[in-house]
Amino acid sequence: MIFQLLTLTYEYKLKPTKEQTQEIERTLGVCRKVWNHALRERKDWLNSRKCLVDACSIQSEYIISSDTPYPNYAKQCKTLTDAKEQYAELTTVNAQVLQQVLRRLETAFVDMQRKKMGFPRFKNHYRMRSFVFPQMLKNCWQGSRHIKLPQLGLVKVIKSRDIPEGFEIKQARIVRKASGYFIMLSLQCDVNVPDVLAHGQPLGIDIGLEQFLATSDGEMVARPRFFKTLQCKLRLLQRRLKHKVKGSNNRRKLNQKVARVNQRISDTRKDWHFKLAHHLCDFAGMIFVEDINFKAWAKGMFRLHTLDAAFGQFFSILEWVCWKRGVYFGKVDKDYTSQQCPQCGTHTGKKYLSDRVHSCPECKYTTHRDVAAALVIRNRGSSGLGTSLGEIACGGDAAGGTRRDKKKGGTASVHSAV
Ligand SMILES: [Zn+2]
């Protein structure tokens, strides 16, 4: 049996007083200065190393001596401590909070190299939206209406749900959103929780551009309409933003509107993802999806579609819902799922986006192309577990309809075997 340490994030709405709101904003401001200063330091150092040998520096020159070490996390932490003597403002904010800012910058640079993410950016008021208290008191909940935070004291909070038993609060992130301030608590379970074992009816899921997804049971889930309406609204507002003078009151108001619509889109999407995940778990004991690198995907031809569909988020929500409901969740090799016949395994060659139907030249099995891909995913998942669905591997001579019934018999035996 496999065990894992569980971490969760619970989000609650904060109701800070006027003074506390000012304090949060002030903290965000200091964090922003630290971020921008530390980023400048790293940028200057990097720029000073890439001067071309045969080019003279007519325009500018970075004067950083060659033996100055790179300003890494440890070094910047020390600089921060030293800077406190000079800048009193730095001492007014919790020291750990500021260290977390430097840590985040370090992570941003590591991500850039390892995950090919973009170069970290300087942050303006709108881009610095959150900060972290890396340590929380054991009994930070004071009753059901208040939470005790370092620096801010007792803050009123809407406790929309209880912390699950056995979980401890590890960190707290304060986030400014368009609809107010929120606190995100990272919870950790100290007891190990057993992983779900593979059992029951397998279900393959293929995500796509035309439909949001198709299942191996033949169900198609369309992309919900309401996103389109909200996206249109957003685009309209953003177009208007261009005509407003920078720094003007009207621009600030419009910016707030844009942020509110953005938040509504992400809230509605998340809600829909959760409902869909629960719906899928209603019918399955095991769920298999393709193992896709969404970062790379989003850069390719699927760019616009994936951004609005947010498949990556859906997969992680699905994984979580599966775990909660005791459904096994597995990822399978993504290659050629749309080019294989789910019935006989024949390689049917590349399909164009316009080919909507899978029709096998060998066994004559015909179905919707996305359902065929979902079936291939399901078969791969099941066989990866060593519970291959007997008759799927053998060559086919029967017609599609009877095949499907036989397959259901096959899965039943899988169920009893585990
Ligand atoms: Zn076939």
Residues whose N, C-alpha, C, O or C-beta is under 5 A from the ligand:
A	BS01	ZN	C341 Q343 C344 G345 T346 C360 E362 C363 K364 Y365
